[in-house]
């Protein structure tokens, strides 16, 4: 019996430490700016693809405001999905990317040497591109197939 309790405690500690490490690694994708409060104009739900994290389903919100976009987790996934914000003029390009067995994602690349690239997985990728284009963001509709997420950062 004491051995079983020790194994359960060890398993719980491994799970907690693994979750903590995963959260810390995923947080390296965060990009939070001094965004003004604004009225939500458009909302898309989907997933996220970034270094150390890929989610599917409606766990992520992509919000369009007058000033720019905010991508963040829902109440269920906020603990692991990083918040990523950018003004429209800070986005160098929005382009379509896809892993071999995933939906198409819209990849956001910030201007300059900012390495915090993130992609929004959605069945509404073309609508997202149209909304970005309407706000002056350069878009690339050609689909780039990637073998792994790390290729987004090259």
C-alpha beads as a LAMMPS data file, in Angstrom:
LAMMPS data file: protein, C-alpha beads

154 atoms
153 bonds

1 atom types
1 bond types

-500.0 500.0 xlo xhi
-500.0 500.0 ylo yhi
-500.0 500.0 zlo zhi

Masses

1 110.0

Atoms # bond

1 1 1 0.000 0.000 0.000
2 1 1 2.723 2.583 0.798
3 1 1 4.348 1.749 -2.550
4 1 1 1.079 2.430 -4.394
5 1 1 0.694 5.793 -2.622
6 1 1 4.287 6.728 -3.458
7 1 1 3.715 5.841 -7.123
8 1 1 0.529 7.936 -7.274
9 1 1 2.315 10.900 -5.639
10 1 1 5.192 10.518 -8.099
11 1 1 2.775 10.397 -11.042
12 1 1 0.989 13.537 -9.829
13 1 1 4.314 15.362 -9.393
14 1 1 5.412 14.347 -12.894
15 1 1 2.128 15.552 -14.391
16 1 1 2.240 18.881 -12.549
17 1 1 5.875 19.531 -13.424
18 1 1 5.269 18.515 -17.057
19 1 1 2.282 20.875 -17.288
20 1 1 4.309 23.697 -15.742
21 1 1 7.184 23.151 -18.174
22 1 1 4.816 22.981 -21.154
23 1 1 3.143 26.228 -20.089
24 1 1 6.517 27.969 -19.733
25 1 1 7.659 26.790 -23.163
26 1 1 4.383 27.802 -24.846
27 1 1 4.583 31.225 -23.189
28 1 1 7.698 32.005 -25.249
29 1 1 5.288 32.665 -28.153
30 1 1 3.474 35.434 -26.274
31 1 1 3.458 38.890 -27.839
32 1 1 1.584 41.460 -25.792
33 1 1 1.602 45.100 -26.825
34 1 1 0.202 48.166 -25.138
35 1 1 -3.082 47.702 -26.986
36 1 1 -5.841 50.224 -26.431
37 1 1 -9.210 48.989 -25.338
38 1 1 -11.391 48.724 -28.364
39 1 1 -14.632 47.326 -29.578
40 1 1 -14.482 43.757 -30.852
41 1 1 -15.239 43.871 -34.598
42 1 1 -14.823 40.268 -35.760
43 1 1 -14.235 36.961 -33.985
44 1 1 -12.968 33.636 -35.306
45 1 1 -12.587 30.435 -33.286
46 1 1 -10.024 27.774 -33.999
47 1 1 -6.671 26.451 -32.867
48 1 1 -3.101 27.628 -32.691
49 1 1 0.144 26.363 -34.156
50 1 1 3.384 27.679 -32.682
51 1 1 6.643 26.527 -31.201
52 1 1 5.858 24.098 -28.332
53 1 1 2.070 24.125 -28.830
54 1 1 -0.553 22.961 -31.314
55 1 1 -4.226 22.970 -30.417
56 1 1 -7.278 21.993 -32.377
57 1 1 -10.953 22.716 -32.121
58 1 1 -12.421 25.952 -30.765
59 1 1 -9.802 26.499 -28.032
60 1 1 -8.455 29.775 -29.440
61 1 1 -10.050 33.121 -30.250
62 1 1 -8.785 35.412 -32.999
63 1 1 -10.257 38.837 -32.356
64 1 1 -10.220 41.804 -34.727
65 1 1 -10.302 45.327 -33.289
66 1 1 -9.887 48.793 -34.826
67 1 1 -6.251 48.829 -33.700
68 1 1 -5.235 45.244 -34.644
69 1 1 -5.655 41.581 -33.700
70 1 1 -5.488 39.536 -30.526
71 1 1 -5.137 35.763 -30.482
72 1 1 -5.617 34.045 -27.119
73 1 1 -7.018 30.966 -25.459
74 1 1 -10.579 30.508 -24.292
75 1 1 -11.360 30.068 -20.599
76 1 1 -10.486 26.370 -20.882
77 1 1 -7.163 26.826 -22.696
78 1 1 -5.969 30.217 -21.463
79 1 1 -3.505 28.582 -19.073
80 1 1 -1.444 27.188 -21.969
81 1 1 -2.291 29.238 -25.090
82 1 1 -0.213 32.432 -25.167
83 1 1 -1.754 35.806 -25.937
84 1 1 -0.452 37.248 -29.210
85 1 1 -1.299 40.809 -30.192
86 1 1 -0.261 43.029 -33.093
87 1 1 -1.386 46.266 -34.646
88 1 1 -2.243 45.844 -38.317
89 1 1 0.821 47.829 -39.384
90 1 1 3.069 45.550 -37.280
91 1 1 2.160 42.461 -39.314
92 1 1 4.641 41.986 -42.161
93 1 1 2.519 39.311 -43.850
94 1 1 -0.250 36.812 -43.210
95 1 1 0.227 33.593 -45.152
96 1 1 -1.347 30.165 -45.450
97 1 1 0.544 27.181 -44.040
98 1 1 -0.356 23.562 -43.317
99 1 1 1.231 20.548 -41.694
100 1 1 0.737 17.197 -43.499
101 1 1 -2.263 16.165 -41.379
102 1 1 -3.750 19.467 -40.271
103 1 1 -6.159 22.145 -41.316
104 1 1 -4.896 25.231 -43.082
105 1 1 -3.538 27.928 -40.782
106 1 1 -3.009 31.649 -41.206
107 1 1 0.533 32.424 -40.124
108 1 1 1.208 35.901 -38.715
109 1 1 4.744 37.254 -39.159
110 1 1 5.590 40.467 -37.314
111 1 1 7.718 43.134 -38.985
112 1 1 11.408 43.429 -38.264
113 1 1 13.401 40.805 -36.465
114 1 1 10.660 39.780 -34.028
115 1 1 10.827 35.942 -33.957
116 1 1 7.391 35.426 -32.357
117 1 1 5.560 33.920 -35.312
118 1 1 2.208 32.267 -34.629
119 1 1 -0.414 30.569 -36.804
120 1 1 -4.182 30.375 -36.361
121 1 1 -5.751 27.048 -37.401
122 1 1 -9.247 27.430 -38.779
123 1 1 -11.684 26.238 -41.399
124 1 1 -12.216 29.947 -42.157
125 1 1 -8.693 30.828 -43.292
126 1 1 -9.867 32.648 -46.427
127 1 1 -12.251 34.799 -44.382
128 1 1 -9.419 35.656 -41.985
129 1 1 -7.219 36.677 -44.927
130 1 1 -10.000 38.836 -46.388
131 1 1 -10.503 40.562 -43.027
132 1 1 -6.756 41.238 -42.747
133 1 1 -6.495 42.439 -46.333
134 1 1 -9.384 44.858 -45.758
135 1 1 -7.286 46.415 -42.990
136 1 1 -4.182 46.819 -45.151
137 1 1 -2.229 43.731 -44.057
138 1 1 -0.238 42.067 -46.873
139 1 1 -1.468 38.511 -47.469
140 1 1 -0.160 35.499 -49.364
141 1 1 -2.866 33.057 -50.426
142 1 1 -0.419 30.452 -51.758
143 1 1 -0.424 27.459 -49.427
144 1 1 2.967 26.521 -48.015
145 1 1 3.182 22.917 -46.828
146 1 1 5.527 22.429 -43.910
147 1 1 6.778 19.187 -42.401
148 1 1 6.980 20.483 -38.836
149 1 1 6.199 23.642 -36.887
150 1 1 9.868 24.625 -36.578
151 1 1 9.824 25.500 -40.300
152 1 1 7.637 28.541 -39.498
153 1 1 10.625 30.127 -37.785
154 1 1 13.067 30.009 -40.726

Bonds

1 1 1 2
2 1 2 3
3 1 3 4
4 1 4 5
5 1 5 6
6 1 6 7
7 1 7 8
8 1 8 9
9 1 9 10
10 1 10 11
11 1 11 12
12 1 12 13
13 1 13 14
14 1 14 15
15 1 15 16
16 1 16 17
17 1 17 18
18 1 18 19
19 1 19 20
20 1 20 21
21 1 21 22
22 1 22 23
23 1 23 24
24 1 24 25
25 1 25 26
26 1 26 27
27 1 27 28
28 1 28 29
29 1 29 30
30 1 30 31
31 1 31 32
32 1 32 33
33 1 33 34
34 1 34 35
35 1 35 36
36 1 36 37
37 1 37 38
38 1 38 39
39 1 39 40
40 1 40 41
41 1 41 42
42 1 42 43
43 1 43 44
44 1 44 45
45 1 45 46
46 1 46 47
47 1 47 48
48 1 48 49
49 1 49 50
50 1 50 51
51 1 51 52
52 1 52 53
53 1 53 54
54 1 54 55
55 1 55 56
56 1 56 57
57 1 57 58
58 1 58 59
59 1 59 60
60 1 60 61
61 1 61 62
62 1 62 63
63 1 63 64
64 1 64 65
65 1 65 66
66 1 66 67
67 1 67 68
68 1 68 69
69 1 69 70
70 1 70 71
71 1 71 72
72 1 72 73
73 1 73 74
74 1 74 75
75 1 75 76
76 1 76 77
77 1 77 78
78 1 78 79
79 1 79 80
80 1 80 81
81 1 81 82
82 1 82 83
83 1 83 84
84 1 84 85
85 1 85 86
86 1 86 87
87 1 87 88
88 1 88 89
89 1 89 90
90 1 90 91
91 1 91 92
92 1 92 93
93 1 93 94
94 1 94 95
95 1 95 96
96 1 96 97
97 1 97 98
98 1 98 99
99 1 99 100
100 1 100 101
101 1 101 102
102 1 102 103
103 1 103 104
104 1 104 105
105 1 105 106
106 1 106 107
107 1 107 108
108 1 108 109
109 1 109 110
110 1 110 111
111 1 111 112
112 1 112 113
113 1 113 114
114 1 114 115
115 1 115 116
116 1 116 117
117 1 117 118
118 1 118 119
119 1 119 120
120 1 120 121
121 1 121 122
122 1 122 123
123 1 123 124
124 1 124 125
125 1 125 126
126 1 126 127
127 1 127 128
128 1 128 129
129 1 129 130
130 1 130 131
131 1 131 132
132 1 132 133
133 1 133 134
134 1 134 135
135 1 135 136
136 1 136 137
137 1 137 138
138 1 138 139
139 1 139 140
140 1 140 141
141 1 141 142
142 1 142 143
143 1 143 144
144 1 144 145
145 1 145 146
146 1 146 147
147 1 147 148
148 1 148 149
149 1 149 150
150 1 150 151
151 1 151 152
152 1 152 153
153 1 153 154
